[in-house]
């Protein structure tokens, strides 16, 4: 048994020496480049992150709440996907609170039934709601 351990150790040591000898001796040089930051001539607008308005805009009057509706698969075989999404939306709104001084109304989460027809029907309900 002791002879086998010695033989195995010798073989492993030989492989380690061969592997070490096959390595490269050259050291790669690190190349660093310095670039100057671009200069800006004008300060960015405060609302630049909101887009250019080409998709339209939504106005929320004073005293009204921002309406957010969710559409997820919250029933059936894939409810394990939609329910956490729905909970995440609620948690985010509770954590973040008001948006620019406006309350946020989530309404009732809609179930798309994980189908095109279910999604279209639920989306139609959301869009038709004038509130």
N, CA, C and O atoms as a MOPAC input file, in Angstrom:
PM7 MOZYME 1SCF
protein

 N      0.82000 1    -1.17900 1     0.00000 1
 C      0.00000 1     0.00000 1     0.00000 1
 C      0.86900 1     1.25000 1     0.00000 1
 O      0.60100 1     2.21200 1    -0.71900 1
 N      1.92900 1     1.21700 1     0.83000 1
 C      2.82900 1     2.35600 1     0.91400 1
 C      3.54500 1     2.57600 1    -0.41100 1
 O      3.85400 1     3.70600 1    -0.78700 1
 N      3.80300 1     1.47200 1    -1.11500 1
 C      4.47700 1     1.55500 1    -2.40700 1
 C      3.56800 1     2.23500 1    -3.43400 1
 O      4.04100 1     3.01500 1    -4.26100 1
 N      2.25400 1     1.94000 1    -3.38400 1
 C      1.30300 1     2.55200 1    -4.32500 1
 C      1.19900 1     4.06200 1    -4.09300 1
 O      1.16300 1     4.83900 1    -5.04700 1
 N      1.15200 1     4.46900 1    -2.82900 1
 C      1.06000 1     5.89100 1    -2.50600 1
 C      2.30400 1     6.61600 1    -3.00100 1
 O      2.20800 1     7.71800 1    -3.54000 1
 N      3.46700 1     6.00500 1    -2.82000 1
 C      4.71500 1     6.61200 1    -3.28300 1
 C      4.72400 1     6.73100 1    -4.80000 1
 O      5.15200 1     7.75200 1    -5.33800 1
 N      4.25400 1     5.69600 1    -5.49600 1
 C      4.20700 1     5.71300 1    -6.95500 1
 C      3.22800 1     6.78400 1    -7.44800 1
 O      3.53100 1     7.52800 1    -8.38000 1
 N      2.06300 1     6.85400 1    -6.81900 1
 C      1.06500 1     7.84900 1    -7.20300 1
 C      1.59600 1     9.26100 1    -6.97600 1
 O      1.39200 1    10.14400 1    -7.80900 1
 N      2.27300 1     9.47300 1    -5.85600 1
 C      2.85000 1    10.78300 1    -5.56200 1
 C      3.90400 1    11.15000 1    -6.59400 1
 O      3.96500 1    12.29800 1    -7.03400 1
 N      4.73000 1    10.19300 1    -6.98200 1
 C      5.77100 1    10.44400 1    -7.97800 1
 C      5.16000 1    10.79600 1    -9.33000 1
 O      5.64300 1    11.69900 1   -10.01400 1
 N      4.09800 1    10.08700 1    -9.71800 1
 C      3.44000 1    10.36400 1   -11.00100 1
 C      2.82100 1    11.75900 1   -10.98600 1
 O      2.97100 1    12.51500 1   -11.94600 1
 N      2.12600 1    12.10300 1    -9.90200 1
 C      1.51600 1    13.42600 1    -9.80400 1
 C      2.56300 1    14.53400 1    -9.79800 1
 O      2.35500 1    15.58600 1   -10.40300 1
 N      3.67500 1    14.30700 1    -9.12600 1
 C      4.76300 1    15.27200 1    -9.10700 1
 C      5.34700 1    15.45100 1   -10.50200 1
 O      5.69700 1    16.56300 1   -10.89700 1
 N      5.45300 1    14.35800 1   -11.24400 1
 C      5.95000 1    14.42800 1   -12.62300 1
 C      5.01900 1    15.24300 1   -13.50700 1
 O      5.46700 1    16.08200 1   -14.28900 1
 N      3.71500 1    14.99000 1   -13.37700 1
 C      2.75400 1    15.77400 1   -14.15900 1
 C      2.83100 1    17.26600 1   -13.79800 1
 O      2.73900 1    18.12600 1   -14.67300 1
 N      3.00100 1    17.56000 1   -12.51500 1
 C      3.08900 1    18.95000 1   -12.08300 1
 C      4.31800 1    19.62700 1   -12.67600 1
 O      4.24900 1    20.78500 1   -13.08800 1
 N      5.44100 1    18.91500 1   -12.72500 1
 C      6.66300 1    19.47400 1   -13.30900 1
 C      6.49700 1    19.71300 1   -14.80800 1
 O      6.93400 1    20.73900 1   -15.33000 1
 N      5.87100 1    18.77100 1   -15.49200 1
 C      5.65900 1    18.91300 1   -16.93900 1
 C      4.71500 1    20.08400 1   -17.21400 1
 O      4.95500 1    20.88200 1   -18.12000 1
 N      3.65900 1    20.17800 1   -16.44300 1
 C      2.70700 1    21.26900 1   -16.63600 1
 C      3.36600 1    22.61800 1   -16.37500 1
 O      3.09200 1    23.58800 1   -17.08300 1
 N      4.21500 1    22.68900 1   -15.38700 1
 C      4.91900 1    23.92800 1   -15.08700 1
 C      5.91500 1    24.29000 1   -16.16900 1
 O      6.10300 1    25.46800 1   -16.47200 1
 N      6.55400 1    23.29200 1   -16.75600 1
 C      7.53400 1    23.54300 1   -17.80800 1
 C      6.86800 1    23.98700 1   -19.10100 1
 O      7.48400 1    24.69000 1   -19.90200 1
 N      5.63800 1    23.59500 1   -19.31200 1
 C      4.93200 1    23.95400 1   -20.54200 1
 C      4.37300 1    25.36700 1   -20.50100 1
 O      3.90900 1    25.87000 1   -21.52400 1
 N      4.40500 1    26.00200 1   -19.37500 1
 C      3.85900 1    27.35600 1   -19.25800 1
 C      4.75200 1    28.36300 1   -19.94900 1
 O      5.91900 1    28.07800 1   -20.22200 1
 N      4.22300 1    29.52300 1   -20.23200 1
 C      4.95400 1    30.58100 1   -20.90700 1
 C      5.71600 1    31.40600 1   -19.88600 1
 O      5.21700 1    31.67700 1   -18.79300 1
 N      6.94100 1    31.80600 1   -20.25300 1
 C      7.74600 1    32.64400 1   -19.38600 1
 C      7.50600 1    34.12600 1   -19.64500 1
 O      7.89300 1    34.97000 1   -18.83600 1
 N      6.87600 1    34.44200 1   -20.75600 1
 C      6.68600 1    35.85300 1   -21.09800 1
 C      5.59700 1    36.46100 1   -20.22000 1
 O      4.59900 1    35.82000 1   -19.89300 1
 N      5.82000 1    37.68600 1   -19.86100 1
 C      4.86000 1    38.41700 1   -19.05100 1
 C      4.18200 1    39.42800 1   -19.96100 1
 O      4.83700 1    40.24400 1   -20.60900 1
 N      2.87100 1    39.35800 1   -19.99400 1
 C      2.14300 1    40.29900 1   -20.83200 1
 C      2.19000 1    41.67600 1   -20.19900 1
 O      1.96000 1    41.84200 1   -19.00100 1
 N      2.49800 1    42.66600 1   -21.03900 1
 C      2.54500 1    44.02900 1   -20.54700 1
 C      1.13300 1    44.59400 1   -20.49000 1
 O      0.31600 1    44.38100 1   -21.38500 1
 N      0.88000 1    45.30900 1   -19.42800 1
 C     -0.41400 1    45.96100 1   -19.31900 1
 C     -0.35600 1    47.26900 1   -20.09100 1
 O      0.54100 1    48.08700 1   -19.88700 1
 N     -1.30800 1    47.45100 1   -20.96800 1
 C     -1.37100 1    48.66700 1   -21.75900 1
 C     -2.51500 1    49.51000 1   -21.23000 1
 O     -3.66100 1    49.06700 1   -21.17100 1
 N     -2.18900 1    50.71200 1   -20.85400 1
 C     -3.23400 1    51.60900 1   -20.39000 1
 C     -3.27300 1    52.81800 1   -21.30000 1
 O     -2.23700 1    53.36900 1   -21.67400 1
 N     -4.45000 1    53.21100 1   -21.64300 1
 C     -4.62000 1    54.38000 1   -22.49000 1
 C     -5.38200 1    55.43100 1   -21.70300 1
 O     -6.32200 1    55.12600 1   -20.96900 1
 N     -4.96700 1    56.64500 1   -21.86900 1
 C     -5.63800 1    57.74100 1   -21.19900 1
 C     -6.39100 1    58.54100 1   -22.24300 1
 O     -5.82400 1    58.96400 1   -23.25100 1
 N     -7.65000 1    58.74000 1   -21.99500 1
 C     -8.44600 1    59.54200 1   -22.91800 1
 C     -9.02400 1    60.71700 1   -22.16000 1
 O     -9.39000 1    60.60900 1   -20.98900 1
 N     -9.09800 1    61.81400 1   -22.83300 1
 C     -9.65000 1    63.01000 1   -22.21600 1
 C    -11.16700 1    62.93700 1   -22.22900 1
 O    -11.76700 1    62.42200 1   -23.17300 1
 N    -11.77100 1    63.44500 1   -21.19500 1
 C    -13.22900 1    63.47000 1   -21.13000 1
 C    -13.74400 1    64.50300 1   -22.12200 1
 O    -13.13600 1    65.55900 1   -22.29600 1
 N    -14.86400 1    64.20000 1   -22.77000 1
 C    -15.40100 1    65.17200 1   -23.72600 1
 C    -15.87200 1    66.43000 1   -22.99800 1
 O    -16.38900 1    66.36800 1   -21.88200 1
 N    -15.68300 1    67.54400 1   -23.64500 1
 C    -16.12300 1    68.78700 1   -23.03500 1
 C    -17.56300 1    69.06100 1   -23.43700 1
 O    -17.97000 1    68.80000 1   -24.56900 1
 N    -18.31000 1    69.58100 1   -22.51100 1
 C    -19.70400 1    69.91500 1   -22.79600 1
 C    -19.84900 1    71.42400 1   -22.78900 1
 O    -19.22100 1    72.12100 1   -21.99200 1
 N    -20.67900 1    71.91100 1   -23.68100 1
 C    -20.85200 1    73.35200 1   -23.77800 1
 C    -22.07600 1    73.84000 1   -23.02700 1
 O    -22.12500 1    74.99400 1   -22.60100 1
 N    -23.06900 1    72.97100 1   -22.86000 1
 C    -24.28800 1    73.38700 1   -22.17100 1
 C    -24.68800 1    72.32400 1   -21.16000 1
 O    -24.47500 1    71.13000 1   -21.37200 1
 N    -25.25800 1    72.76800 1   -20.08300 1
 C    -25.73200 1    71.81900 1   -19.07100 1
 C    -26.94000 1    71.06900 1   -19.61900 1
 O    -27.78600 1    71.66300 1   -20.28700 1
 N    -27.03000 1    69.75600 1   -19.34100 1
 C    -28.18900 1    69.00400 1   -19.83300 1
 C    -29.46500 1    69.48600 1   -19.15000 1
 O    -29.44900 1    69.91200 1   -17.99500 1
 N    -30.56300 1    69.41000 1   -19.88600 1
 C    -31.84100 1    69.81300 1   -19.31800 1
 C    -32.23200 1    68.85400 1   -18.19900 1
 O    -31.89100 1    67.67100 1   -18.23300 1
 N    -32.93900 1    69.36800 1   -17.22600 1
 C    -33.33900 1    68.55100 1   -16.07800 1
 C    -34.26800 1    67.41700 1   -16.48300 1
 O    -34.25800 1    66.36000 1   -15.85200 1
 N    -35.07000 1    67.61700 1   -17.52400 1
 C    -36.03100 1    66.60200 1   -17.94300 1
 C    -35.56800 1    65.81500 1   -19.16500 1
 O    -36.37700 1    65.13700 1   -19.79900 1
 N    -34.28900 1    65.89000 1   -19.50600 1
 C    -33.79200 1    65.21100 1   -20.70400 1
 C    -34.00700 1    63.70500 1   -20.62800 1
 O    -34.18700 1    63.05400 1   -21.65700 1
 N    -33.99000 1    63.15200 1   -19.43300 1
 C    -34.16100 1    61.70700 1   -19.27100 1
 C    -35.59200 1    61.25700 1   -19.55200 1
 O    -35.85900 1    60.05700 1   -19.62300 1
 N    -36.50300 1    62.19600 1   -19.71100 1
 C    -37.90000 1    61.84500 1   -19.93500 1
 C    -38.22000 1    61.60400 1   -21.40400 1
 O    -39.34800 1    61.23500 1   -21.73200 1
 N    -37.27700 1    61.79900 1   -22.27400 1
 C    -37.51000 1    61.55100 1   -23.69400 1
 C    -37.85600 1    62.82200 1   -24.43200 1
 O    -37.88200 1    63.90800 1   -23.85200 1
 N    -38.12100 1    62.67700 1   -25.71700 1
 C    -38.37900 1    63.84200 1   -26.55500 1
 C    -39.86300 1    64.12400 1   -26.75300 1
 O    -40.21500 1    65.08000 1   -27.44300 1
 N    -40.73300 1    63.32200 1   -26.16900 1
 C    -42.16600 1    63.55100 1   -26.28400 1
 C    -42.79100 1    62.98300 1   -27.53900 1
 O    -43.98600 1    63.16700 1   -27.77000 1
 N    -42.00900 1    62.29500 1   -28.35400 1
 C    -42.53900 1    61.76800 1   -29.61000 1
 C    -43.57500 1    60.67100 1   -29.39000 1
 O    -44.35900 1    60.37900 1   -30.29300 1
 N    -43.59300 1    60.06700 1   -28.22500 1
 C    -44.58200 1    59.03000 1   -27.92900 1
 C    -45.82000 1    59.60700 1   -27.24800 1
 O    -46.72200 1    58.86800 1   -26.85300 1
 N    -45.85600 1    60.90400 1   -27.11600 1
 C    -46.98100 1    61.53800 1   -26.44600 1
 C    -46.64600 1    61.79600 1   -24.99300 1
 O    -45.53200 1    61.53800 1   -24.53800 1
 N    -47.60700 1    62.29800 1   -24.29000 1
 C    -47.39400 1    62.58100 1   -22.87700 1
 C    -48.68300 1    62.35100 1   -22.11200 1
 O    -49.77500 1    62.33100 1   -22.68100 1
 N    -48.53200 1    62.18200 1   -20.84100 1
 C    -49.67300 1    62.00500 1   -19.95000 1
 C    -49.59100 1    63.11000 1   -18.91300 1
 O    -48.55800 1    63.30400 1   -18.27200 1
 N    -50.66700 1    63.81400 1   -18.75900 1
 C    -50.70700 1    64.87900 1   -17.75900 1
 C    -51.51700 1    64.39900 1   -16.55600 1
 O    -52.60100 1    63.83200 1   -16.69500 1
 N    -50.96500 1    64.63900 1   -15.39300 1
 C    -51.65600 1    64.30400 1   -14.14900 1
 C    -51.94700 1    65.62600 1   -13.45200 1
 O    -51.03300 1    66.35900 1   -13.07400 1
 N    -53.21600 1    65.91600 1   -13.29000 1
 C    -53.61400 1    67.16900 1   -12.65300 1
 C    -53.39000 1    67.10000 1   -11.15200 1
 O    -53.31500 1    66.02000 1   -10.56600 1
 N    -53.28500 1    68.26400 1   -10.54800 1
 C    -53.09400 1    68.35400 1    -9.09900 1
 C    -54.22300 1    67.61600 1    -8.38600 1
 O    -55.39400 1    67.76400 1    -8.73500 1
 N    -53.86300 1    66.83500 1    -7.40400 1
 C    -54.84400 1    66.07800 1    -6.63500 1
 C    -55.16600 1    64.71000 1    -7.21200 1
 O    -55.79300 1    63.88900 1    -6.54100 1
 N    -54.74800 1    64.45000 1    -8.44700 1
 C    -54.97100 1    63.13400 1    -9.04800 1
 C    -53.79000 1    62.22600 1    -8.73500 1
 O    -52.70100 1    62.69400 1    -8.40100 1
 N    -54.01800 1    60.93800 1    -8.84600 1
 C    -52.95700 1    59.95500 1    -8.61600 1
 C    -52.43600 1    59.44100 1    -9.95600 1
 O    -53.16200 1    59.40500 1   -10.95000 1
 N    -51.19000 1    59.05300 1    -9.96100 1
 C    -50.61400 1    58.39800 1   -11.13000 1
 C    -51.17200 1    56.98300 1   -11.17100 1
 O    -51.11200 1    56.25600 1   -10.17900 1
 N    -51.70900 1    56.60000 1   -12.30800 1
 C    -52.32600 1    55.28000 1   -12.46800 1
 C    -51.31200 1    54.30800 1   -13.07700 1
 O    -50.76900 1    54.56400 1   -14.15100 1
 N    -51.06600 1    53.22100 1   -12.40300 1
 C    -50.20400 1    52.15800 1   -12.92300 1
 C    -51.00200 1    50.86600 1   -12.87400 1
 O    -51.56600 1    50.51800 1   -11.83700 1
 N    -51.04800 1    50.17000 1   -13.97100 1
 C    -51.76300 1    48.89300 1   -14.02700 1
 C    -50.77700 1    47.80600 1   -14.42200 1
 O    -49.86600 1    48.03700 1   -15.21800 1
 N    -50.96600 1    46.63800 1   -13.86600 1
 C    -50.09000 1    45.51200 1   -14.19600 1
 C    -50.89800 1    44.40900 1   -14.85600 1
 O    -52.07800 1    44.21000 1   -14.56800 1
 N    -50.23200 1    43.71000 1   -15.73600 1
 C    -50.84500 1    42.62200 1   -16.48800 1
 C    -49.87500 1    41.44900 1   -16.43000 1
 O    -48.83700 1    41.46400 1   -17.09200 1
 N    -50.21100 1    40.43900 1   -15.64200 1
 C    -49.33400 1    39.28400 1   -15.42400 1
 C    -50.14100 1    37.99700 1   -15.45000 1
 O    -51.36700 1    38.01200 1   -15.33400 1
 N    -49.44200 1    36.89800 1   -15.60400 1
 C    -50.07200 1    35.58000 1   -15.46200 1
 C    -50.12000 1    35.27800 1   -13.97000 1
 O    -49.12700 1    34.83700 1   -13.39100 1
 N    -51.26700 1    35.51500 1   -13.35000 1
 C    -51.36500 1    35.33300 1   -11.89900 1
 C    -52.27700 1    34.18000 1   -11.51700 1
 O    -52.66700 1    34.05000 1   -10.35700 1
 N    -52.62000 1    33.34000 1   -12.49300 1
 C    -53.40300 1    32.13900 1   -12.19700 1
 C    -52.91000 1    31.01400 1   -13.10100 1
 O    -52.18300 1    31.25100 1   -14.06600 1
 N    -53.30300 1    29.82300 1   -12.78600 1
 C    -52.94600 1    28.67900 1   -13.61500 1
 C    -51.55500 1    28.15100 1   -13.34300 1
 O    -50.97100 1    28.39300 1   -12.28700 1
 N    -51.03200 1    27.41900 1   -14.32500 1
 C    -49.75100 1    26.73000 1   -14.16000 1
 C    -48.55900 1    27.66700 1   -14.02700 1
 O    -47.54200 1    27.28500 1   -13.44900 1
 N    -48.66200 1    28.87700 1   -14.54600 1
 C    -47.52300 1    29.78900 1   -14.50300 1
 C    -47.71400 1    30.92700 1   -13.49800 1
 O    -47.04100 1    31.95400 1   -13.58500 1
 N    -48.61300 1    30.74900 1   -12.56300 1
 C    -48.83100 1    31.77300 1   -11.54300 1
 C    -47.55800 1    32.03100 1   -10.73800 1
 O    -47.37700 1    33.11700 1   -10.18800 1
 N    -46.68100 1    31.03600 1   -10.67100 1
 C    -45.42800 1    31.21300 1    -9.93600 1
 C    -44.54700 1    32.27600 1   -10.58900 1
 O    -43.60700 1    32.76100 1    -9.95900 1
 N    -44.83000 1    32.64900 1   -11.83800 1
 C    -44.09200 1    33.72000 1   -12.49800 1
 C    -44.76000 1    35.07900 1   -12.27800 1
 O    -44.08600 1    36.06500 1   -11.97600 1
 N    -46.06600 1    35.12600 1   -12.42700 1
 C    -46.78100 1    36.39400 1   -12.36200 1
 C    -46.99200 1    36.93400 1   -10.96700 1
 O    -46.93300 1    38.14600 1   -10.75800 1
 N    -47.23800 1    36.06100 1   -10.00800 1
 C    -47.50500 1    36.51800 1    -8.63800 1
 C    -46.29800 1    37.25300 1    -8.04800 1
 O    -46.48700 1    38.30800 1    -7.44100 1
 N    -45.07000 1    36.75000 1    -8.19400 1
 C    -43.92900 1    37.52500 1    -7.69100 1
 C    -43.77000 1    38.87200 1    -8.40700 1
 O    -43.37000 1    39.85700 1    -7.78800 1
 N    -44.08300 1    38.91700 1    -9.71100 1
 C    -44.03500 1    40.19900 1   -10.41800 1
 C    -45.02300 1    41.18100 1    -9.80500 1
 O    -44.68700 1    42.33600 1    -9.54200 1
 N    -46.23000 1    40.71700 1    -9.58400 1
 C    -47.27400 1    41.55800 1    -8.99100 1
 C    -46.84400 1    42.04000 1    -7.60200 1
 O    -47.00200 1    43.21500 1    -7.27400 1
 N    -46.30700 1    41.14000 1    -6.80100 1
 C    -45.84700 1    41.51500 1    -5.46100 1
 C    -44.68200 1    42.49900 1    -5.52900 1
 O    -44.59700 1    43.42500 1    -4.72200 1
 N    -43.79000 1    42.29700 1    -6.49100 1
 C    -42.65700 1    43.20600 1    -6.66200 1
 C    -43.09900 1    44.61200 1    -7.02200 1
 O    -42.53000 1    45.59100 1    -6.53900 1
 N    -44.11100 1    44.71200 1    -7.86900 1
 C    -44.64900 1    46.02300 1    -8.24100 1
 C    -45.21600 1    46.71200 1    -7.00800 1
 O    -44.94800 1    47.89000 1    -6.76900 1
 N    -45.98700 1    45.98900 1    -6.24000 1
 C    -46.58700 1    46.57600 1    -5.02900 1
 C    -45.50600 1    47.00100 1    -4.02300 1
 O    -45.58700 1    48.07500 1    -3.42800 1
 N    -44.50700 1    46.15200 1    -3.84700 1
 C    -43.43500 1    46.47800 1    -2.90800 1
 C    -42.66200 1    47.71400 1    -3.36400 1
 O    -42.30900 1    48.56600 1    -2.54800 1
 N    -42.40200 1    47.81000 1    -4.66800 1
 C    -41.66400 1    48.96200 1    -5.18800 1
 C    -42.43400 1    50.25300 1    -4.96400 1
 O    -41.85500 1    51.26100 1    -4.56000 1
 N    -43.72400 1    50.22800 1    -5.22200 1
 C    -44.54100 1    51.43300 1    -5.03200 1
 C    -44.61200 1    51.78900 1    -3.54900 1
 O    -44.51700 1    52.96300 1    -3.19200 1
 N    -44.77600 1    50.79300 1    -2.68400 1
 C    -44.81200 1    51.06000 1    -1.24600 1
 C    -43.47700 1    51.61500 1    -0.75800 1
 O    -43.44800 1    52.50300 1     0.09400 1
 N    -42.37700 1    51.09600 1    -1.29100 1
 C    -41.04900 1    51.52600 1    -0.87300 1
 C    -40.72400 1    52.92200 1    -1.40500 1
 O    -40.19200 1    53.76100 1    -0.67800 1
 N    -41.04400 1    53.16100 1    -2.66100 1
 C    -40.69400 1    54.43400 1    -3.29500 1
 C    -41.64300 1    55.54800 1    -2.89200 1
 O    -41.21800 1    56.68800 1    -2.70400 1
 N    -42.91200 1    55.23300 1    -2.75900 1
 C    -43.89500 1    56.23600 1    -2.35300 1
 C    -44.33800 1    57.11100 1    -3.50700 1
 O    -44.46100 1    56.65100 1    -4.64200 1
 N    -44.57500 1    58.36400 1    -3.20800 1
 C    -45.06500 1    59.28700 1    -4.21900 1
 C    -44.03500 1    59.51800 1    -5.31800 1
 O    -42.82900 1    59.37600 1    -5.11300 1
 N    -44.54700 1    59.87500 1    -6.48500 1
 C    -43.69000 1    60.22500 1    -7.61700 1
 C    -43.91100 1    61.70400 1    -7.89800 1
 O    -45.00000 1    62.10900 1    -8.30700 1
 N    -42.88700 1    62.49900 1    -7.68100 1
 C    -42.95300 1    63.95200 1    -7.88700 1
 C    -44.17200 1    64.56600 1    -7.20700 1
 O    -44.82100 1    65.44900 1    -7.76800 1
 N    -44.48100 1    64.10000 1    -6.00100 1
 C    -45.57600 1    64.65300 1    -5.22100 1
 C    -46.94600 1    64.07300 1    -5.51900 1
 O    -47.93600 1    64.49200 1    -4.91900 1
 N    -47.02100 1    63.12400 1    -6.42700 1
 C    -48.29900 1    62.49700 1    -6.77100 1
 C    -48.38100 1    61.11200 1    -6.13900 1
 O    -47.40900 1    60.35700 1    -6.15100 1
 N    -49.55300 1    60.78600 1    -5.58700 1
 C    -49.78200 1    59.43100 1    -5.09500 1
 C    -49.79600 1    58.47200 1    -6.27800 1
 O    -50.02300 1    58.88200 1    -7.41600 1
 N    -49.55500 1    57.20700 1    -6.00800 1
 C    -49.56000 1    56.17600 1    -7.04800 1
 C    -50.67900 1    55.19500 1    -6.75100 1
 O    -50.77400 1    54.66100 1    -5.64500 1
 N    -51.52800 1    54.96000 1    -7.75000 1
 C    -52.64600 1    54.02800 1    -7.62200 1
 C    -52.38000 1    52.83000 1    -8.52200 1
 O    -52.31600 1    52.96400 1    -9.74400 1
 N    -52.22400 1    51.65700 1    -7.91200 1
 C    -51.96100 1    50.44400 1    -8.69000 1
 C    -53.22100 1    49.79500 1    -9.23200 1
 O    -53.15700 1    49.02700 1   -10.19100 1
 N    -54.34200 1    50.08700 1    -8.64200 1
 C    -55.56100 1    49.42200 1    -9.08500 1
 C    -55.46600 1    47.92500 1    -8.82400 1
 O    -54.71000 1    47.48200 1    -7.96100 1
 N    -56.22900 1    47.16400 1    -9.56700 1
 C    -56.25200 1    45.71300 1    -9.42000 1
 C    -55.36800 1    45.10600 1   -10.50000 1
 O    -55.50100 1    45.44900 1   -11.67400 1
 N    -54.47400 1    44.21300 1   -10.11600 1
 C    -53.64100 1    43.52300 1   -11.09200 1
 C    -54.48600 1    42.64200 1   -11.99200 1
 O    -55.35500 1    41.91000 1   -11.51700 1
 N    -54.23600 1    42.71200 1   -13.27800 1
 C    -55.01800 1    41.94700 1   -14.24400 1
 C    -54.29700 1    40.64500 1   -14.58100 1
 O    -53.06700 1    40.58700 1   -14.60200 1
 N    -55.08000 1    39.60700 1   -14.84300 1
 C    -54.55300 1    38.28900 1   -15.18600 1
 C    -54.64800 1    38.10200 1   -16.69500 1
 O    -55.73300 1    38.18900 1   -17.27000 1
 N    -53.50500 1    37.84400 1   -17.33600 1
 C    -53.53100 1    37.63000 1   -18.78800 1
 C    -53.76300 1    36.17000 1   -19.15800 1
 O    -53.78700 1    35.81300 1   -20.33600 1
 N    -53.93300 1    35.33300 1   -18.14400 1
 C    -54.21100 1    33.90400 1   -18.32700 1
 C    -53.12600 1    33.19300 1   -19.12900 1
 O    -53.33000 1    32.07500 1   -19.60300 1
 N    -51.99400 1    33.83000 1   -19.27600 1
 C    -50.85700 1    33.28300 1   -20.02300 1
 C    -51.26800 1    32.88600 1   -21.44200 1
 O    -50.85400 1    31.84700 1   -21.95700 1
 N    -52.08400 1    33.72800 1   -22.05800 1
 C    -52.50100 1    33.46400 1   -23.43700 1
 C    -52.66300 1    34.79100 1   -24.16100 1
 O    -52.86500 1    35.83400 1   -23.53800 1
 N    -52.57300 1    34.73700 1   -25.47700 1
 C    -52.73800 1    35.95200 1   -26.27400 1
 C    -54.13400 1    36.53400 1   -26.10000 1
 O    -54.29000 1    37.74500 1   -25.94600 1
 N    -55.14200 1    35.67800 1   -26.12400 1
 C    -56.52100 1    36.15000 1   -25.96700 1
 C    -56.74600 1    36.75800 1   -24.58600 1
 O    -57.38500 1    37.80300 1   -24.46000 1
 N    -56.22100 1    36.10500 1   -23.55400 1
 C    -56.36300 1    36.62300 1   -22.19600 1
 C    -55.65000 1    37.95200 1   -22.02700 1
 O    -56.16100 1    38.86400 1   -21.37700 1
 N    -54.46500 1    38.05600 1   -22.61500 1
 C    -53.71400 1    39.30400 1   -22.54200 1
 C    -54.41800 1    40.43700 1   -23.25700 1
 O    -54.47000 1    41.56100 1   -22.75700 1
 N    -54.97000 1    40.13800 1   -24.44500 1
 C    -55.68000 1    41.15800 1   -25.20700 1
 C    -56.94100 1    41.61900 1   -24.47100 1
 O    -57.24000 1    42.81200 1   -24.42700 1
 N    -57.67000 1    40.67600 1   -23.90100 1
 C    -58.89000 1    41.02600 1   -23.16600 1
 C    -58.56800 1    41.88700 1   -21.94500 1
 O    -59.24200 1    42.88600 1   -21.69400 1
 N    -57.54500 1    41.50500 1   -21.19100 1
 C    -57.18000 1    42.26800 1   -19.99500 1
 C    -56.64300 1    43.64700 1   -20.37400 1
 O    -56.95400 1    44.63700 1   -19.71200 1
 N    -55.84200 1    43.71600 1   -21.43200 1
 C    -55.32300 1    45.01000 1   -21.88300 1
 C    -56.45300 1    45.92100 1   -22.33500 1
 O    -56.41300 1    47.12600 1   -22.08500 1
 N    -57.45000 1    45.36800 1   -22.99100 1
 C    -58.60700 1    46.16600 1   -23.42500 1
 C    -59.34300 1    46.76000 1   -22.23100 1
 O    -59.79600 1    47.90300 1   -22.28400 1
 N    -59.46200 1    45.99600 1   -21.16300 1
 C    -60.11500 1    46.48900 1   -19.94400 1
 C    -59.30900 1    47.64100 1   -19.34400 1
 O    -59.87100 1    48.65200 1   -18.92300 1
 N    -57.99600 1    47.47700 1   -19.31100 1
 C    -57.13300 1    48.52500 1   -18.74400 1
 C    -57.23900 1    49.80200 1   -19.56800 1
 O    -57.38100 1    50.89000 1   -19.01000 1
 N    -57.17300 1    49.67800 1   -20.88500 1
 C    -57.19500 1    50.84900 1   -21.76100 1
 C    -58.55600 1    51.53600 1   -21.73800 1
 O    -58.63300 1    52.76200 1   -21.81300 1
 N    -59.62400 1    50.75900 1   -21.63600 1
 C    -60.97600 1    51.32600 1   -21.65200 1
 C    -61.31800 1    52.07500 1   -20.37200 1
 O    -62.23600 1    52.89600 1   -20.36900 1
 N    -60.60300 1    51.81100 1   -19.29200 1
 C    -60.88900 1    52.45600 1   -18.01200 1
 C    -60.42800 1    53.91300 1   -18.06900 1
 O    -59.23300 1    54.18300 1   -18.19300 1
 N    -61.34900 1    54.82700 1   -17.98100 1
 C    -61.04200 1    56.25800 1   -18.05700 1
 C    -60.48800 1    56.81400 1   -16.75500 1
 O    -59.93300 1    57.91300 1   -16.74300 1
 N    -60.62800 1    56.08100 1   -15.66500 1
 C    -60.15500 1    56.58000 1   -14.37300 1
 C    -58.66700 1    56.53500 1   -14.38800 1
 O    -58.02800 1    56.90700 1   -13.40400 1

